[in-house]
């Protein structure tokens, strides 16, 4: 087989493939064997019909050749992709130009290929992640949580502040809809919890018992909910004094100092782990944001969206739930779900294109040795021989995509070494903190 390519407009290429007689002979034999299992010929069992008898019973050599071409064309196309190392992203428009009846089969395939995008700003890319350092406010808030288990509630006659508990009667109704509004009496709300809607926490500050608060919040596309809250009583938590006696009686530590040291150590580990876990995803999202939406081919987003919807359907089926039940449980419409999935798909495609652009910009293409090493690892994981996996990639046209995945792994490594991590205040994070292994317990060996 011989394949050549030429460039067309609109990010498309034309692939011209010539399939020689020897390869067509193999395709004809395969088509005959398959038809022999399907065609009933008097005097012969299925699968045992001689080829010439089969040809005579199906309408002649032209019918067999037509069937062989139909069956084998996808395989010829996939192998041509591997031969030319192109990276198609859509379905090809195939036209047979020669050999439908005899001789060398020649076909043309016009197909859109993956674009090469350019990214600017990747050098010194700043990526925001949670800080691995425990702030004073975070630490004291955690200490106060221990004290809150023994707190006393006292009525107060003052404007409401964060952390207060407010006893209220609450009503929720959707304007323009039928049905009775939802009502609840003596609902105890902790200011700052966000358990009603986020707007409440800011609007309730400064109000007093006896006043009324009305908040309108969005509840989906074009919908809203009106919350009416009658504030009846305000209580303040009075925390116990933090003494050695209280700590020994109410916690696992004997003194305040030991409690504070232990809590700081635990929080420090958790903060580092949280920062470590967010590094990769935050870095990829920041990298993908360097790709403009308008350069992303719709066919890639459509394919990714379809894959994600299929995966969702499969997961729901495993949980014995259908899509309608899922929509009801999550309070979404089909259009809202599709829009959310498509937004995630767009982000994923942008990340993929950005990683490929980074590979090209930084010269991170996978060498033959690196591809072979990854082939061995993948084959072992799939319990296949390397030759079987290599042949499968070639026959299915996935040689380029496999090599690209190896290169993208190198790009991920480059990113982890070269991006600048900052916290929500824009302060640069020491990478040495992010490299600490939090699974190692301190055994006190330094004492």
ChimeraX attribute file (.defattr): number of C-alpha atoms within 10 A of each C-alpha:
attribute: neighborCount
match mode: 1-to-1
recipient: residues
	/A:1	17
	/A:2	13
	/A:3	20
	/A:4	14
	/A:5	17
	/A:6	10
	/A:7	11
	/A:8	12
	/A:9	7
	/A:10	9
	/A:11	13
	/A:12	19
	/A:13	19
	/A:14	18
	/A:15	22
	/A:16	21
	/A:17	23
	/A:18	19
	/A:19	19
	/A:20	15
	/A:21	15
	/A:22	11
	/A:23	14
	/A:24	20
	/A:25	13
	/A:26	13
	/A:27	23
	/A:28	21
	/A:29	15
	/A:30	16
	/A:31	20
	/A:32	23
	/A:33	18
	/A:34	14
	/A:35	21
	/A:36	22
	/A:37	13
	/A:38	11
	/A:39	16
	/A:40	15
	/A:41	15
	/A:42	8
	/A:43	8
	/A:44	13
	/A:45	12
	/A:46	15
	/A:47	15
	/A:48	13
	/A:49	21
	/A:50	12
	/A:51	14
	/A:52	11
	/A:53	13
	/A:54	21
	/A:55	19
	/A:56	12
	/A:57	12
	/A:58	14
	/A:59	10
	/A:60	13
	/A:61	16
	/A:62	14
	/A:63	14
	/A:64	22
	/A:65	23
	/A:66	15
	/A:67	18
	/A:68	22
	/A:69	21
	/A:70	12
	/A:71	16
	/A:72	18
	/A:73	17
	/A:74	16
	/A:75	15
	/A:76	22
	/A:77	23
	/A:78	17
	/A:79	23
	/A:80	26
	/A:81	25
	/A:82	20
	/A:83	17
	/A:84	15
	/A:85	14
	/A:86	19
	/A:87	19
	/A:88	19
	/A:89	16
	/A:90	17
	/A:91	11
	/A:92	18
	/A:93	11
	/A:94	17
	/A:95	12
	/A:96	15
	/A:97	13
	/A:98	14
	/A:99	17
	/A:100	15
	/A:101	13
	/A:102	12
	/A:103	12
	/A:104	17
	/A:105	20
	/A:106	19
	/A:107	21
	/A:108	21
	/A:109	17
	/A:110	21
	/A:111	20
	/A:112	21
	/A:113	16
	/A:114	18
	/A:115	18
	/A:116	13
	/A:117	17
	/A:118	16
	/A:119	18
	/A:120	12
	/A:121	9
	/A:122	16
	/A:123	10
	/A:124	11
	/A:125	17
	/A:126	19
	/A:127	21
	/A:128	22
	/A:129	22
	/A:130	21
	/A:131	23
	/A:132	22
	/A:133	18
	/A:134	16
	/A:135	13
	/A:136	10
	/A:137	9
	/A:138	13
	/A:139	15
	/A:140	13
	/A:141	12
	/A:142	16
	/A:143	16
	/A:144	15
	/A:145	12
	/A:146	16
	/A:147	19
	/A:148	14
	/A:149	11
	/A:150	14
	/A:151	16
	/A:152	12
	/A:153	14
	/A:154	11
	/A:155	13
	/A:156	14
	/A:157	11
	/A:158	12
	/A:159	13
	/A:160	20
	/A:161	18
	/A:162	15
	/A:163	15
	/A:164	20
	/A:165	22
	/A:166	24
	/A:167	20
	/A:168	22
	/A:169	17
	/A:170	20
	/A:171	17
	/A:172	18
	/A:173	18
	/A:174	18
	/A:175	12
	/A:176	8
	/A:177	9
	/A:178	8
	/A:179	8
	/A:180	9
	/A:181	13
	/A:182	11
	/A:183	14
	/A:184	11
	/A:185	12
	/A:186	14
	/A:187	16
	/A:188	15
	/A:189	19
	/A:190	19
	/A:191	19
	/A:192	18
	/A:193	13
	/A:194	13
	/A:195	11
	/A:196	13
	/A:197	13
	/A:198	12
	/A:199	13
	/A:200	21
	/A:201	19
	/A:202	13
	/A:203	12
	/A:204	23
	/A:205	15
	/A:206	11
	/A:207	16
	/A:208	19
	/A:209	19
	/A:210	11
	/A:211	12
	/A:212	16
	/A:213	14
	/A:214	16
	/A:215	15
	/A:216	17
	/A:217	17
	/A:218	11
	/A:219	13
	/A:220	12
	/A:221	10
	/A:222	6
	/A:223	12
	/A:224	15
	/A:225	16
	/A:226	17
	/A:227	22
	/A:228	18
	/A:229	23
	/A:230	20
	/A:231	22
	/A:232	17
	/A:233	18
	/A:234	26
	/A:235	21
	/A:236	20
	/A:237	15
	/A:238	13
	/A:239	16
	/A:240	15
	/A:241	11
	/A:242	14
	/A:243	12
	/A:244	15
	/A:245	12
	/A:246	16
	/A:247	20
	/A:248	14
	/A:249	12
	/A:250	13
	/A:251	13
	/A:252	10
	/A:253	15
	/A:254	15
	/A:255	17
	/A:256	17
	/A:257	13
	/A:258	14
	/A:259	18
	/A:260	16
	/A:261	10
	/A:262	13
	/A:263	15
	/A:264	20
	/A:265	13
	/A:266	11
	/A:267	18
	/A:268	18
	/A:269	18
	/A:270	16
	/A:271	18
	/A:272	21
	/A:273	19
	/A:274	16
	/A:275	23
	/A:276	20
	/A:277	14
	/A:278	13
	/A:279	17
	/A:280	17
	/A:281	11
	/A:282	17
	/A:283	23
	/A:284	20
	/A:285	16
	/A:286	19
	/A:287	26
	/A:288	22
	/A:289	15
	/A:290	18
	/A:291	22
	/A:292	12
	/A:293	14
	/A:294	7
	/A:295	13
	/A:296	18
	/A:297	19
	/A:298	14
	/A:299	14
	/A:300	18
	/A:301	20
	/A:302	14
	/A:303	16
	/A:304	19
	/A:305	23
	/A:306	16
	/A:307	14
	/A:308	17
	/A:309	17
	/A:310	12
	/A:311	12
	/A:312	16
	/A:313	16
	/A:314	14
	/A:315	13
	/A:316	15
	/A:317	12
	/A:318	10
	/A:319	9
	/A:320	9
	/A:321	13
	/A:322	15
	/A:323	14
	/A:324	12
	/A:325	12
	/A:326	15
	/A:327	14
	/A:328	10
	/A:329	9
	/A:330	10
	/A:331	12
	/A:332	16
	/A:333	14
	/A:334	11
	/A:335	10
	/A:336	14
	/A:337	16
	/A:338	16
	/A:339	13
	/A:340	13
	/A:341	19
	/A:342	20
	/A:343	13
	/A:344	16
	/A:345	21
	/A:346	22
	/A:347	19
	/A:348	19
	/A:349	22
	/A:350	27
	/A:351	21
	/A:352	19
	/A:353	23
	/A:354	27
	/A:355	26
	/A:356	22
	/A:357	22
	/A:358	26
	/A:359	21
	/A:360	16
	/A:361	14
	/A:362	10
	/A:363	11
	/A:364	18
	/A:365	19
	/A:366	19
	/A:367	12
	/A:368	10
	/A:369	9
	/A:370	15
	/A:371	17
	/A:372	16
	/A:373	13
	/A:374	17
	/A:375	20
	/A:376	18
	/A:377	13
	/A:378	15
	/A:379	16
	/A:380	13
	/A:381	9
	/A:382	11
	/A:383	10
	/A:384	13
	/A:385	13
	/A:386	19
	/A:387	12
	/A:388	11
	/A:389	18
	/A:390	18
	/A:391	12
	/A:392	13
	/A:393	18
	/A:394	18
	/A:395	19
	/A:396	17
	/A:397	26
	/A:398	20
	/A:399	22
	/A:400	18
	/A:401	16
	/A:402	17
	/A:403	19
	/A:404	20
	/A:405	17
	/A:406	20
	/A:407	23
	/A:408	22
	/A:409	15
	/A:410	18
	/A:411	23
	/A:412	17
	/A:413	11
	/A:414	15
	/A:415	21
	/A:416	14
	/A:417	10
	/A:418	14
	/A:419	17
	/A:420	18
	/A:421	25
	/A:422	17
	/A:423	17
	/A:424	11
	/A:425	9
	/A:426	12
	/A:427	11
	/A:428	15
	/A:429	19
	/A:430	14
	/A:431	13
	/A:432	7
	/A:433	14
	/A:434	20
	/A:435	11
	/A:436	13
	/A:437	12
	/A:438	14
	/A:439	8
	/A:440	7
	/A:441	7
	/A:442	8
	/A:443	7
	/A:444	6
	/A:445	5
	/A:446	5
	/A:447	4
